[in-house]
Amino acid sequence: MTSILLWVKPWQRDGHKIIQWDISIYYTYLPATFIYNDVALQEKWPVDLAEYDLWISRKFEGKELLKMSSGMAYMYAPWFFVAHAITKINMPEMATGYSSPYQIALAFGAVFWATLGLYFLFLFLKRFVSATAAFIVLGLLLFGTNLFFYVFWDGAYSHAALFALVAIFLEMGERFSQKQNMKKALVLGCLAGLLVLIRPVLLIHVFLLGAFYLYRLKGKIKLLHLGIAALAAFVIWLPQFFYWHYISGHWLYYSYGDEGFFWNNPKIIEGLFSWRKGWFVYTPIMLIIFPGFWMLYKKQRQWFWLITPLFVIHLYVIFSWWCWWYGGSYSQRAMIEIYPLLALPIALLIQQILKLKWLFLVVSFSALTVLTAYNMFTTRQYQRSLIHYDAMTKEAYQAIFMQQWWPANYDDLIDPPDYEAAKKGARDL
């Protein structure tokens, strides 16, 4: 994994910053707290935060509120502290929190979390399928989906970290349901708190997963363990509560302003199949989840009745968001956090494929190989901007399909969305 990152080297690409856009908001909690002692962003810093596309939600009597919650700051923290210590000793003039050592540290941190997530997902899948099938699934997820892009290129976004946390939660939940103790309860509580702090809409997922594991315990849950888990989750959230109160005067605060959900008009079909950002258009290998769900129903009925509703709920929630295409992104990045759950039906399908006669086996894996190669090629296209970050159309897709160079009339083929109209409810963009 590290060797792939060293090959890609996103920090050396012209015009590409590791700390920018969403990442800049997630990350600024750390230098604001531990370098500048200025969480309200009231002082003059030696770096221009505008260069890192930092969005401020709103101001309260001169105090500036960061739009996104601080969950990712926990995930960045180990790499931030290592980078800051090394930079302060060897290059003190670069110890600004935003120079190249910090950018590189976050890139390596993303690879670490993704590797840890894949390891725990492997342990989880081995409970249901062979090690061979589990290993194949990891390869398909990493190289056949947009997970690759959000580990090795834009790894400091939240998606690799959420992938890891969900995978660890699944394995630790299995361990807890088999033999509960205080340590496992503490870990599960911290994981739950982090998941929701990074992505508040995952509260539904955490609740249903927690209820599932409690059901598996058949009423034998110890209240002490439940209390420890709840307390751990609350402690994870405490700094966020204090931050909101310090800036806004409110212990709970919705910091997204005029951005919200349109629950009565989810764009599920567009989110899955549109040329602009269709998940199955740009990550077609994930179509295998449908036969996978059938295998899940046949082989693991309890898990079917958990994962299927969670999948549907996830689609409904993420595509009810005002910006259902999720801005500048490759494929549907908001789907990545549910990949560990989808790995189980895929693994059961792969296990069944491995039992086929050699001709069907070769055909099946040839198709999976082609789809994986397609993902790697289109990832490269996106990096080079042949696949536009938010304005793709059918005509643009056809013009760049399997191409390495822009068509002469590319600007005439794309259709940028109207973000302000979308915030007000214009859904058909």
C-alpha positions as CSV (number, residue, x, y, z in Angstrom):
1,M,0.0,0.0,0.0
2,T,2.8,2.4,0.9
3,S,4.6,1.6,-2.3
4,I,1.6,2.5,-4.3
5,L,1.4,5.8,-2.6
6,L,5.0,6.5,-3.3
7,W,4.4,5.7,-6.9
8,V,1.3,8.0,-7.1
9,K,2.9,10.8,-5.0
10,P,-0.2,13.1,-5.0
11,W,1.8,15.8,-3.2
12,Q,4.1,16.2,-6.2
13,R,1.3,16.8,-8.8
14,D,1.1,20.4,-10.1
15,G,-1.8,22.3,-8.6
16,H,-2.9,19.5,-6.3
17,K,-2.9,20.0,-2.5
18,I,-3.5,17.3,0.1
19,I,-5.0,19.9,2.4
20,Q,-7.8,21.6,0.5
21,W,-11.6,22.0,0.3
22,D,-13.3,19.6,2.8
23,I,-10.0,18.4,4.1
24,S,-9.0,22.0,5.0
25,I,-12.1,22.3,7.2
26,Y,-11.6,18.9,8.9
27,Y,-7.9,19.6,9.5
28,T,-7.9,23.2,10.6
29,Y,-9.0,22.2,14.1
30,L,-5.5,20.8,14.7
31,P,-3.3,23.8,13.8
32,A,-5.8,26.2,15.3
33,T,-5.7,24.3,18.6
34,F,-2.1,23.1,18.9
35,I,-0.1,25.6,16.9
36,Y,-1.9,28.9,17.0
37,N,-4.1,28.6,20.1
38,D,-6.9,30.3,18.0
39,V,-9.9,28.0,17.5
40,A,-12.0,31.1,16.7
41,L,-9.7,32.0,13.8
42,Q,-9.5,35.6,15.0
43,E,-5.7,36.1,14.7
44,K,-3.4,36.7,11.7
45,W,-1.8,33.4,10.8
46,P,1.5,33.1,8.8
47,V,-0.5,31.1,6.2
48,D,-3.3,32.3,4.0
49,L,-6.1,29.9,4.7
50,A,-7.9,31.0,1.5
51,E,-5.1,29.3,-0.4
52,Y,-6.4,26.0,1.0
53,D,-10.0,26.7,0.1
54,L,-11.2,26.9,3.7
55,W,-14.9,27.5,4.0
56,I,-16.2,29.3,7.0
57,S,-19.8,28.5,8.0
58,R,-20.6,31.8,9.7
59,K,-19.2,34.4,12.1
60,F,-20.3,35.1,15.7
61,E,-19.0,38.4,17.0
62,G,-15.8,38.0,15.1
63,K,-15.5,34.2,15.9
64,E,-15.4,32.1,12.8
65,L,-17.1,28.7,12.9
66,L,-15.8,25.8,11.0
67,K,-18.5,24.2,8.8
68,M,-17.7,20.5,9.5
69,S,-17.4,18.7,12.7
70,S,-14.1,17.6,14.1
71,G,-14.2,13.8,13.7
72,M,-11.5,13.7,11.1
73,A,-9.2,15.7,13.3
74,Y,-8.9,12.6,15.5
75,M,-7.9,10.6,12.5
76,Y,-5.3,13.1,11.4
77,A,-3.9,13.8,14.8
78,P,-1.2,11.1,15.0
79,W,0.2,12.2,11.6
80,F,-0.1,15.8,12.4
81,F,1.9,15.5,15.7
82,V,4.6,13.4,14.0
83,A,4.9,15.9,11.2
84,H,4.9,18.9,13.5
85,A,7.6,17.4,15.8
86,I,9.9,16.6,12.9
87,T,9.3,19.9,11.1
88,K,9.8,22.0,14.3
89,I,13.1,20.3,15.0
90,N,14.6,20.2,11.4
91,M,12.8,23.0,9.5
92,P,11.2,25.3,12.1
93,E,10.4,27.9,9.5
94,M,8.1,25.4,7.8
95,A,6.2,24.4,11.1
96,T,3.1,26.2,10.0
97,G,0.8,23.2,10.0
98,Y,0.2,23.5,6.2
99,S,3.6,23.0,4.6
100,S,4.6,19.9,2.6
101,P,5.6,17.7,5.6
102,Y,2.1,18.0,7.0
103,Q,0.5,17.3,3.6
104,I,2.7,14.2,3.1
105,A,1.9,13.0,6.6
106,L,-1.8,13.1,6.0
107,A,-1.4,11.2,2.7
108,F,0.5,8.4,4.6
109,G,-2.1,8.5,7.4
110,A,-4.8,7.8,4.9
111,V,-3.0,4.7,3.6
112,F,-2.5,3.5,7.2
113,W,-6.2,3.8,8.0
114,A,-7.1,2.1,4.7
115,T,-4.7,-0.7,5.3
116,L,-6.0,-1.2,8.9
117,G,-9.5,-1.2,7.5
118,L,-8.7,-3.8,4.9
119,Y,-7.0,-6.0,7.6
120,F,-10.1,-5.9,9.9
121,L,-12.4,-6.5,6.9
122,F,-10.4,-9.5,6.0
123,L,-10.7,-10.9,9.5
124,F,-14.5,-10.2,9.4
125,L,-15.0,-11.9,6.0
126,K,-13.0,-14.9,7.1
127,R,-15.8,-15.7,9.5
128,F,-18.1,-16.4,6.5
129,V,-15.9,-17.4,3.5
130,S,-12.5,-18.8,2.8
131,A,-9.3,-16.7,3.1
132,T,-9.0,-16.8,-0.8
133,A,-12.5,-15.4,-1.3
134,A,-11.9,-12.7,1.4
135,F,-8.6,-11.7,-0.2
136,I,-10.2,-11.5,-3.7
137,V,-12.9,-9.2,-2.3
138,L,-10.3,-6.9,-0.8
139,G,-8.6,-6.6,-4.1
140,L,-11.9,-5.9,-5.9
141,L,-12.8,-3.2,-3.5
142,L,-9.4,-1.5,-3.5
143,F,-8.6,-1.7,-7.2
144,G,-12.1,-2.0,-8.8
145,T,-13.8,0.8,-7.0
146,N,-13.3,4.5,-6.3
147,L,-11.8,3.5,-2.9
148,F,-8.5,3.4,-4.8
149,F,-8.8,7.1,-5.7
150,Y,-9.8,8.1,-2.1
151,V,-6.9,6.2,-0.6
152,F,-4.0,7.1,-2.9
153,W,-5.0,10.4,-4.4
154,D,-7.5,12.2,-2.2
155,G,-6.9,10.0,0.8
156,A,-7.2,12.7,3.4
157,Y,-10.9,13.1,2.6
158,S,-13.1,11.3,5.1
159,H,-13.8,8.2,3.0
160,A,-10.8,6.0,3.6
161,A,-11.1,6.7,7.4
162,L,-14.8,5.9,7.4
163,F,-14.2,2.7,5.5
164,A,-11.6,1.7,8.1
165,L,-13.9,2.6,11.1
166,V,-16.9,0.7,9.7
167,A,-14.7,-2.4,9.0
168,I,-13.2,-2.3,12.5
169,F,-16.7,-1.8,14.0
170,L,-17.9,-4.9,12.2
171,E,-15.1,-7.1,13.4
172,M,-15.2,-5.8,16.9
173,G,-18.9,-6.1,17.0
174,E,-18.6,-9.8,16.1
175,R,-16.0,-10.3,18.9
176,F,-18.2,-8.5,21.4
177,S,-21.3,-10.6,20.5
178,Q,-19.2,-13.7,21.1
179,K,-17.6,-12.6,24.4
180,Q,-18.4,-9.2,25.8
181,N,-16.0,-7.3,28.1
182,M,-15.3,-3.8,29.1
183,K,-12.4,-3.3,26.7
184,K,-14.4,-4.3,23.6
185,A,-17.3,-2.1,24.8
186,L,-15.0,0.9,25.2
187,V,-13.6,0.3,21.7
188,L,-17.1,0.0,20.2
189,G,-18.2,3.2,21.9
190,C,-15.2,5.1,20.6
191,L,-15.8,3.8,17.1
192,A,-19.4,4.7,17.2
193,G,-18.6,8.2,18.5
194,L,-16.0,8.8,15.8
195,L,-18.3,7.5,13.0
196,V,-21.1,9.8,13.9
197,L,-18.8,12.8,14.6
198,I,-17.2,12.4,11.2
199,R,-20.5,11.8,9.4
200,P,-23.6,12.6,11.5
201,V,-26.0,10.8,9.2
202,L,-24.2,7.5,10.1
203,L,-26.1,7.6,13.4
204,I,-28.7,5.5,11.7
205,H,-26.1,2.9,10.6
206,V,-24.5,2.8,14.0
207,F,-27.8,2.4,15.8
208,L,-28.9,-0.4,13.5
209,L,-25.6,-2.2,13.8
210,G,-25.6,-1.8,17.5
211,A,-29.1,-3.1,17.8
212,F,-28.1,-6.1,15.6
213,Y,-25.2,-7.0,17.9
214,L,-27.5,-6.6,21.0
215,Y,-29.9,-8.9,19.3
216,R,-27.1,-11.4,18.8
217,L,-26.4,-11.3,22.5
218,K,-30.0,-12.5,23.1
219,G,-30.6,-10.1,26.0
220,K,-27.4,-11.0,27.8
221,I,-25.9,-7.5,27.4
222,K,-24.5,-6.1,30.6
223,L,-25.7,-2.6,31.4
224,L,-22.2,-1.7,32.6
225,H,-20.8,-2.5,29.1
226,L,-23.6,-0.5,27.5
227,G,-22.9,2.4,29.8
228,I,-19.2,2.3,29.0
229,A,-19.8,2.3,25.3
230,A,-22.2,5.2,25.6
231,L,-19.8,7.2,27.8
232,A,-16.9,6.6,25.4
233,A,-19.0,7.9,22.5
234,F,-20.0,11.0,24.5
235,V,-16.4,11.7,25.5
236,I,-15.4,11.6,21.8
237,W,-18.0,14.2,21.2
238,L,-17.2,16.5,24.2
239,P,-14.6,18.7,22.4
240,Q,-17.1,19.3,19.6
241,F,-19.8,20.4,22.1
242,F,-17.4,22.8,23.8
243,Y,-16.2,24.1,20.4
244,W,-19.8,24.9,19.3
245,H,-20.6,26.5,22.6
246,Y,-17.5,28.6,22.6
247,I,-18.1,29.9,19.1
248,S,-21.9,30.1,18.8
249,G,-23.1,29.9,22.4
250,H,-25.0,26.7,21.6
251,W,-24.0,23.2,22.7
252,L,-25.6,21.8,19.5
253,Y,-25.4,23.7,16.3
254,Y,-26.2,23.0,12.7
255,S,-23.3,24.5,10.9
256,Y,-24.3,23.8,7.3
257,G,-26.4,26.9,6.9
258,D,-28.6,26.8,3.9
259,E,-27.4,23.3,2.9
260,G,-29.8,20.5,3.8
261,F,-31.8,17.4,2.7
262,F,-34.8,17.1,0.4
263,W,-36.4,14.0,1.9
264,N,-39.4,14.1,-0.4
265,N,-37.2,14.1,-3.6
266,P,-34.2,11.8,-3.3
267,K,-32.2,11.4,-6.5
268,I,-31.5,7.7,-6.2
269,I,-31.8,6.9,-9.9
270,E,-29.5,9.8,-10.8
271,G,-27.1,8.9,-8.1
272,L,-26.7,5.4,-9.4
273,F,-27.1,5.8,-13.1
274,S,-26.6,9.4,-14.3
275,W,-23.8,10.5,-16.5
276,R,-23.0,13.3,-14.1
277,K,-22.1,11.0,-11.2
278,G,-23.8,7.6,-11.5
279,W,-22.2,5.1,-9.1
280,F,-22.8,2.2,-11.5
281,V,-21.6,4.2,-14.5
282,Y,-18.2,5.0,-12.9
283,T,-17.9,2.0,-10.6
284,P,-19.7,-0.7,-12.5
285,I,-18.0,-3.6,-10.7
286,M,-20.4,-2.9,-7.8
287,L,-23.3,-4.3,-9.8
288,I,-22.2,-7.6,-8.4
289,I,-23.9,-6.7,-5.2
290,F,-27.2,-7.7,-6.6
291,P,-26.4,-11.4,-7.1
292,G,-24.4,-11.0,-3.9
293,F,-27.6,-10.0,-2.0
294,W,-29.2,-13.2,-3.3
295,M,-26.3,-15.3,-2.0
296,L,-26.5,-13.3,1.3
297,Y,-30.2,-14.2,1.6
298,K,-29.5,-17.9,1.0
299,K,-26.4,-18.2,3.2
300,Q,-26.6,-15.6,5.9
301,R,-30.3,-14.7,6.5
302,Q,-29.7,-12.6,9.6
303,W,-27.1,-10.4,7.9
304,F,-29.4,-10.1,4.8
305,W,-32.1,-8.5,7.0
306,L,-29.5,-6.1,8.4
307,I,-27.5,-5.1,5.3
308,T,-30.3,-4.8,2.8
309,P,-32.3,-2.2,4.8
310,L,-29.1,-0.4,5.6
311,F,-28.2,-0.3,1.9
312,V,-31.6,1.2,1.0
313,I,-31.5,3.7,3.9
314,H,-28.0,4.7,2.9
315,L,-29.1,5.4,-0.7
316,Y,-32.1,7.3,0.5
317,V,-30.1,9.5,2.9
318,I,-27.1,10.4,0.8
319,F,-29.2,11.1,-2.3
320,S,-31.6,13.3,-0.4
321,W,-28.7,15.7,0.2
322,W,-29.0,18.9,-1.7
323,C,-25.8,18.2,-3.6
324,W,-26.5,14.6,-4.5
325,W,-23.5,14.5,-6.9
326,Y,-21.2,15.5,-4.0
327,G,-19.4,18.3,-5.7
328,G,-16.0,17.7,-7.3
329,S,-15.5,13.9,-6.8
330,Y,-14.9,10.7,-8.6
331,S,-17.9,8.4,-8.9
332,Q,-20.1,8.5,-5.8
333,R,-17.7,9.0,-2.9
334,A,-20.5,8.9,-0.3
335,M,-20.9,5.2,-1.0
336,I,-17.5,4.2,0.2
337,E,-18.3,4.1,3.9
338,I,-20.8,1.3,3.2
339,Y,-18.4,-0.8,1.3
340,P,-17.4,-3.0,4.3
341,L,-21.0,-4.0,4.7
342,L,-21.4,-4.7,1.0
343,A,-18.2,-6.8,1.1
344,L,-20.1,-9.6,2.8
345,P,-22.6,-10.3,0.0
346,I,-19.8,-9.9,-2.6
347,A,-17.6,-12.4,-0.6
348,L,-20.4,-14.9,-0.6
349,L,-20.8,-14.5,-4.3
350,I,-17.1,-14.9,-4.9
351,Q,-17.1,-18.0,-2.7
352,Q,-19.8,-19.5,-5.0
353,I,-17.9,-18.5,-8.1
354,L,-14.8,-20.3,-6.9
355,K,-16.9,-23.5,-6.9
356,L,-17.8,-23.2,-10.5
357,K,-16.3,-25.4,-13.3
358,W,-13.2,-23.9,-14.8
359,L,-14.8,-22.4,-17.9
360,F,-17.4,-20.4,-15.9
361,L,-14.6,-19.6,-13.4
362,V,-12.4,-18.1,-16.1
363,V,-15.3,-16.2,-17.7
364,S,-16.4,-14.7,-14.3
365,F,-12.9,-13.6,-13.2
366,S,-12.2,-12.3,-16.7
367,A,-15.2,-10.0,-16.4
368,L,-14.2,-8.9,-12.9
369,T,-10.6,-8.2,-14.2
370,V,-12.0,-6.1,-17.1
371,L,-14.2,-4.1,-14.7
372,T,-11.2,-3.6,-12.4
373,A,-9.0,-2.4,-15.3
374,Y,-11.9,-0.1,-16.3
375,N,-11.8,1.5,-12.9
376,M,-8.1,2.0,-12.9
377,F,-8.3,3.6,-16.4
378,T,-11.1,5.9,-15.5
379,T,-9.4,6.9,-12.3
380,R,-6.5,8.0,-14.4
381,Q,-8.9,9.9,-16.7
382,Y,-10.4,11.7,-13.7
383,Q,-7.0,12.6,-12.4
384,R,-6.2,14.2,-15.8
385,S,-9.7,15.9,-15.8
386,L,-11.0,14.0,-18.9
387,I,-13.8,12.9,-16.6
388,H,-15.1,16.3,-15.3
389,Y,-15.4,16.6,-11.5
390,D,-19.1,17.6,-11.6
391,A,-20.3,18.4,-15.1
392,M,-20.3,15.1,-17.1
393,T,-23.0,14.4,-19.7
394,K,-23.7,11.5,-22.0
395,E,-22.0,13.3,-24.8
396,A,-18.9,14.1,-22.8
397,Y,-18.7,10.5,-21.6
398,Q,-19.0,9.1,-25.1
399,A,-16.3,11.6,-26.3
400,I,-13.7,10.6,-23.7
401,F,-14.6,6.9,-23.4
402,M,-11.3,4.9,-23.3
403,Q,-9.5,8.1,-24.5
404,Q,-6.4,9.7,-23.1
405,W,-6.8,13.1,-24.6
406,W,-9.5,15.8,-24.5
407,P,-11.8,16.1,-27.5
408,A,-11.6,19.5,-29.3
409,N,-15.1,20.6,-28.2
410,Y,-14.9,19.3,-24.7
411,D,-16.2,22.5,-23.1
412,D,-19.3,22.4,-25.2
413,L,-20.1,18.8,-24.1
414,I,-20.1,19.3,-20.3
415,D,-22.9,20.8,-18.2
416,P,-21.9,22.4,-14.9
417,P,-24.6,22.2,-12.2
418,D,-26.1,25.3,-10.6
419,Y,-25.1,25.0,-7.0
420,E,-27.2,27.9,-5.7
421,A,-30.3,26.5,-7.4
422,A,-29.7,23.1,-6.0
423,K,-29.6,24.5,-2.5
424,K,-33.0,25.9,-3.0
425,G,-34.5,22.6,-4.2
426,A,-33.7,22.4,-7.9
427,R,-33.0,18.7,-8.2
428,D,-33.0,18.0,-11.9
429,L,-29.6,19.4,-12.9
